[in-house]
Amino acid sequence: MSRKVIAIDFDGTLTHLQDNYHNMEIHELRPNETIINYVRALHSEYHFIVIFTARLSHYREEIAAYLNFHKIPFDLIHTEKLRFDVLIDDRTLHPSLIEAFANDTHHQLVDKIRLETLSLNLNLSDVNKNE
């Protein structure tokens, strides 16, 4: 298996979204253990883990401290991600999918997502035919 670069969002992915989370101290954020366990599994397979966030760069040290405290492995923290209203990308994975298949291995999860994507694409092609 080839080593992959895997980027994981910080707020709302590694941590649970809470009301006013941007006004909270980083150490107050509640960790999402399901996602964290998935990241640990990916890291144990020697993948390169990038934690990314829309937060400004001066939060980098606090985020690193949070990650270390919760024993979340990472290779790089990337701040100030591109801001957009909609992301259309062939390589996105919503955290709810990881949570839904928490007992699966990474490879089983990827296979299920590919099947779901194939199913979605087939359904979209049916919609396009009807227009």
MODELLER restraints for C-alpha pairs under 7 A, 6 or more apart:
rsr = mdl.restraints
at = mdl.atoms
rsr.add(forms.Gaussian(group=physical.xy_distance, feature=features.Distance(at['CA:3:A'], at['CA:46:A']), mean=6.39, stdev=0.5))
rsr.add(forms.Gaussian(group=physical.xy_distance, feature=features.Distance(at['CA:3:A'], at['CA:47:A']), mean=5.03, stdev=0.5))
rsr.add(forms.Gaussian(group=physical.xy_distance, feature=features.Distance(at['CA:4:A'], at['CA:47:A']), mean=5.11, stdev=0.5))
rsr.add(forms.Gaussian(group=physical.xy_distance, feature=features.Distance(at['CA:4:A'], at['CA:48:A']), mean=6.07, stdev=0.5))
rsr.add(forms.Gaussian(group=physical.xy_distance, feature=features.Distance(at['CA:5:A'], at['CA:47:A']), mean=6.11, stdev=0.5))
rsr.add(forms.Gaussian(group=physical.xy_distance, feature=features.Distance(at['CA:5:A'], at['CA:48:A']), mean=4.67, stdev=0.5))
rsr.add(forms.Gaussian(group=physical.xy_distance, feature=features.Distance(at['CA:5:A'], at['CA:49:A']), mean=6.09, stdev=0.5))
rsr.add(forms.Gaussian(group=physical.xy_distance, feature=features.Distance(at['CA:6:A'], at['CA:47:A']), mean=6.92, stdev=0.5))
rsr.add(forms.Gaussian(group=physical.xy_distance, feature=features.Distance(at['CA:6:A'], at['CA:48:A']), mean=6.08, stdev=0.5))
rsr.add(forms.Gaussian(group=physical.xy_distance, feature=features.Distance(at['CA:6:A'], at['CA:49:A']), mean=5.12, stdev=0.5))
rsr.add(forms.Gaussian(group=physical.xy_distance, feature=features.Distance(at['CA:6:A'], at['CA:50:A']), mean=6.01, stdev=0.5))
rsr.add(forms.Gaussian(group=physical.xy_distance, feature=features.Distance(at['CA:7:A'], at['CA:49:A']), mean=5.98, stdev=0.5))
rsr.add(forms.Gaussian(group=physical.xy_distance, feature=features.Distance(at['CA:7:A'], at['CA:50:A']), mean=4.49, stdev=0.5))
rsr.add(forms.Gaussian(group=physical.xy_distance, feature=features.Distance(at['CA:7:A'], at['CA:51:A']), mean=5.70, stdev=0.5))
rsr.add(forms.Gaussian(group=physical.xy_distance, feature=features.Distance(at['CA:7:A'], at['CA:52:A']), mean=6.53, stdev=0.5))
rsr.add(forms.Gaussian(group=physical.xy_distance, feature=features.Distance(at['CA:8:A'], at['CA:50:A']), mean=6.21, stdev=0.5))
rsr.add(forms.Gaussian(group=physical.xy_distance, feature=features.Distance(at['CA:8:A'], at['CA:51:A']), mean=4.99, stdev=0.5))
rsr.add(forms.Gaussian(group=physical.xy_distance, feature=features.Distance(at['CA:8:A'], at['CA:52:A']), mean=6.01, stdev=0.5))
rsr.add(forms.Gaussian(group=physical.xy_distance, feature=features.Distance(at['CA:9:A'], at['CA:51:A']), mean=5.84, stdev=0.5))
rsr.add(forms.Gaussian(group=physical.xy_distance, feature=features.Distance(at['CA:9:A'], at['CA:52:A']), mean=4.93, stdev=0.5))
rsr.add(forms.Gaussian(group=physical.xy_distance, feature=features.Distance(at['CA:9:A'], at['CA:53:A']), mean=5.69, stdev=0.5))
rsr.add(forms.Gaussian(group=physical.xy_distance, feature=features.Distance(at['CA:10:A'], at['CA:51:A']), mean=6.27, stdev=0.5))
rsr.add(forms.Gaussian(group=physical.xy_distance, feature=features.Distance(at['CA:10:A'], at['CA:52:A']), mean=6.01, stdev=0.5))
rsr.add(forms.Gaussian(group=physical.xy_distance, feature=features.Distance(at['CA:10:A'], at['CA:53:A']), mean=5.52, stdev=0.5))
rsr.add(forms.Gaussian(group=physical.xy_distance, feature=features.Distance(at['CA:11:A'], at['CA:17:A']), mean=6.62, stdev=0.5))
rsr.add(forms.Gaussian(group=physical.xy_distance, feature=features.Distance(at['CA:11:A'], at['CA:53:A']), mean=6.89, stdev=0.5))
rsr.add(forms.Gaussian(group=physical.xy_distance, feature=features.Distance(at['CA:13:A'], at['CA:32:A']), mean=6.95, stdev=0.5))
rsr.add(forms.Gaussian(group=physical.xy_distance, feature=features.Distance(at['CA:13:A'], at['CA:35:A']), mean=6.95, stdev=0.5))
rsr.add(forms.Gaussian(group=physical.xy_distance, feature=features.Distance(at['CA:13:A'], at['CA:95:A']), mean=6.05, stdev=0.5))
rsr.add(forms.Gaussian(group=physical.xy_distance, feature=features.Distance(at['CA:14:A'], at['CA:31:A']), mean=6.03, stdev=0.5))
rsr.add(forms.Gaussian(group=physical.xy_distance, feature=features.Distance(at['CA:14:A'], at['CA:32:A']), mean=5.26, stdev=0.5))
rsr.add(forms.Gaussian(group=physical.xy_distance, feature=features.Distance(at['CA:14:A'], at['CA:35:A']), mean=5.96, stdev=0.5))
rsr.add(forms.Gaussian(group=physical.xy_distance, feature=features.Distance(at['CA:14:A'], at['CA:36:A']), mean=6.20, stdev=0.5))
rsr.add(forms.Gaussian(group=physical.xy_distance, feature=features.Distance(at['CA:15:A'], at['CA:29:A']), mean=6.22, stdev=0.5))
rsr.add(forms.Gaussian(group=physical.xy_distance, feature=features.Distance(at['CA:15:A'], at['CA:30:A']), mean=5.47, stdev=0.5))
rsr.add(forms.Gaussian(group=physical.xy_distance, feature=features.Distance(at['CA:15:A'], at['CA:31:A']), mean=4.34, stdev=0.5))
rsr.add(forms.Gaussian(group=physical.xy_distance, feature=features.Distance(at['CA:15:A'], at['CA:32:A']), mean=4.91, stdev=0.5))
rsr.add(forms.Gaussian(group=physical.xy_distance, feature=features.Distance(at['CA:16:A'], at['CA:30:A']), mean=5.63, stdev=0.5))
rsr.add(forms.Gaussian(group=physical.xy_distance, feature=features.Distance(at['CA:16:A'], at['CA:31:A']), mean=6.12, stdev=0.5))
rsr.add(forms.Gaussian(group=physical.xy_distance, feature=features.Distance(at['CA:16:A'], at['CA:32:A']), mean=5.65, stdev=0.5))
rsr.add(forms.Gaussian(group=physical.xy_distance, feature=features.Distance(at['CA:26:A'], at['CA:62:A']), mean=6.68, stdev=0.5))
rsr.add(forms.Gaussian(group=physical.xy_distance, feature=features.Distance(at['CA:26:A'], at['CA:63:A']), mean=6.88, stdev=0.5))
rsr.add(forms.Gaussian(group=physical.xy_distance, feature=features.Distance(at['CA:27:A'], at['CA:66:A']), mean=6.04, stdev=0.5))
rsr.add(forms.Gaussian(group=physical.xy_distance, feature=features.Distance(at['CA:34:A'], at['CA:99:A']), mean=6.05, stdev=0.5))
rsr.add(forms.Gaussian(group=physical.xy_distance, feature=features.Distance(at['CA:34:A'], at['CA:102:A']), mean=6.61, stdev=0.5))
rsr.add(forms.Gaussian(group=physical.xy_distance, feature=features.Distance(at['CA:35:A'], at['CA:98:A']), mean=6.81, stdev=0.5))
rsr.add(forms.Gaussian(group=physical.xy_distance, feature=features.Distance(at['CA:35:A'], at['CA:99:A']), mean=6.98, stdev=0.5))
rsr.add(forms.Gaussian(group=physical.xy_distance, feature=features.Distance(at['CA:36:A'], at['CA:72:A']), mean=6.34, stdev=0.5))
rsr.add(forms.Gaussian(group=physical.xy_distance, feature=features.Distance(at['CA:40:A'], at['CA:72:A']), mean=6.65, stdev=0.5))
rsr.add(forms.Gaussian(group=physical.xy_distance, feature=features.Distance(at['CA:40:A'], at['CA:73:A']), mean=6.26, stdev=0.5))
rsr.add(forms.Gaussian(group=physical.xy_distance, feature=features.Distance(at['CA:43:A'], at['CA:49:A']), mean=6.74, stdev=0.5))
rsr.add(forms.Gaussian(group=physical.xy_distance, feature=features.Distance(at['CA:43:A'], at['CA:73:A']), mean=6.64, stdev=0.5))
rsr.add(forms.Gaussian(group=physical.xy_distance, feature=features.Distance(at['CA:48:A'], at['CA:75:A']), mean=6.09, stdev=0.5))
rsr.add(forms.Gaussian(group=physical.xy_distance, feature=features.Distance(at['CA:49:A'], at['CA:74:A']), mean=4.90, stdev=0.5))
rsr.add(forms.Gaussian(group=physical.xy_distance, feature=features.Distance(at['CA:49:A'], at['CA:75:A']), mean=5.23, stdev=0.5))
rsr.add(forms.Gaussian(group=physical.xy_distance, feature=features.Distance(at['CA:49:A'], at['CA:76:A']), mean=6.63, stdev=0.5))
rsr.add(forms.Gaussian(group=physical.xy_distance, feature=features.Distance(at['CA:50:A'], at['CA:74:A']), mean=6.10, stdev=0.5))
rsr.add(forms.Gaussian(group=physical.xy_distance, feature=features.Distance(at['CA:50:A'], at['CA:75:A']), mean=5.93, stdev=0.5))
rsr.add(forms.Gaussian(group=physical.xy_distance, feature=features.Distance(at['CA:50:A'], at['CA:76:A']), mean=4.82, stdev=0.5))
rsr.add(forms.Gaussian(group=physical.xy_distance, feature=features.Distance(at['CA:50:A'], at['CA:77:A']), mean=5.69, stdev=0.5))
rsr.add(forms.Gaussian(group=physical.xy_distance, feature=features.Distance(at['CA:50:A'], at['CA:78:A']), mean=6.84, stdev=0.5))
rsr.add(forms.Gaussian(group=physical.xy_distance, feature=features.Distance(at['CA:51:A'], at['CA:74:A']), mean=6.73, stdev=0.5))
rsr.add(forms.Gaussian(group=physical.xy_distance, feature=features.Distance(at['CA:51:A'], at['CA:76:A']), mean=6.27, stdev=0.5))
rsr.add(forms.Gaussian(group=physical.xy_distance, feature=features.Distance(at['CA:51:A'], at['CA:77:A']), mean=4.74, stdev=0.5))
rsr.add(forms.Gaussian(group=physical.xy_distance, feature=features.Distance(at['CA:51:A'], at['CA:78:A']), mean=6.08, stdev=0.5))
rsr.add(forms.Gaussian(group=physical.xy_distance, feature=features.Distance(at['CA:52:A'], at['CA:77:A']), mean=5.77, stdev=0.5))
rsr.add(forms.Gaussian(group=physical.xy_distance, feature=features.Distance(at['CA:52:A'], at['CA:78:A']), mean=4.59, stdev=0.5))
rsr.add(forms.Gaussian(group=physical.xy_distance, feature=features.Distance(at['CA:52:A'], at['CA:79:A']), mean=5.67, stdev=0.5))
rsr.add(forms.Gaussian(group=physical.xy_distance, feature=features.Distance(at['CA:52:A'], at['CA:81:A']), mean=6.76, stdev=0.5))
rsr.add(forms.Gaussian(group=physical.xy_distance, feature=features.Distance(at['CA:53:A'], at['CA:78:A']), mean=6.51, stdev=0.5))
rsr.add(forms.Gaussian(group=physical.xy_distance, feature=features.Distance(at['CA:53:A'], at['CA:79:A']), mean=5.02, stdev=0.5))
rsr.add(forms.Gaussian(group=physical.xy_distance, feature=features.Distance(at['CA:53:A'], at['CA:80:A']), mean=6.11, stdev=0.5))
rsr.add(forms.Gaussian(group=physical.xy_distance, feature=features.Distance(at['CA:53:A'], at['CA:81:A']), mean=5.88, stdev=0.5))
rsr.add(forms.Gaussian(group=physical.xy_distance, feature=features.Distance(at['CA:54:A'], at['CA:79:A']), mean=5.84, stdev=0.5))
rsr.add(forms.Gaussian(group=physical.xy_distance, feature=features.Distance(at['CA:54:A'], at['CA:80:A']), mean=4.41, stdev=0.5))
rsr.add(forms.Gaussian(group=physical.xy_distance, feature=features.Distance(at['CA:54:A'], at['CA:81:A']), mean=4.86, stdev=0.5))
rsr.add(forms.Gaussian(group=physical.xy_distance, feature=features.Distance(at['CA:55:A'], at['CA:79:A']), mean=5.84, stdev=0.5))
rsr.add(forms.Gaussian(group=physical.xy_distance, feature=features.Distance(at['CA:55:A'], at['CA:80:A']), mean=5.50, stdev=0.5))
rsr.add(forms.Gaussian(group=physical.xy_distance, feature=features.Distance(at['CA:56:A'], at['CA:79:A']), mean=5.87, stdev=0.5))
rsr.add(forms.Gaussian(group=physical.xy_distance, feature=features.Distance(at['CA:56:A'], at['CA:80:A']), mean=5.27, stdev=0.5))
rsr.add(forms.Gaussian(group=physical.xy_distance, feature=features.Distance(at['CA:57:A'], at['CA:79:A']), mean=5.30, stdev=0.5))
rsr.add(forms.Gaussian(group=physical.xy_distance, feature=features.Distance(at['CA:57:A'], at['CA:80:A']), mean=6.53, stdev=0.5))
rsr.add(forms.Gaussian(group=physical.xy_distance, feature=features.Distance(at['CA:60:A'], at['CA:77:A']), mean=6.88, stdev=0.5))
rsr.add(forms.Gaussian(group=physical.xy_distance, feature=features.Distance(at['CA:101:A'], at['CA:109:A']), mean=6.56, stdev=0.5))
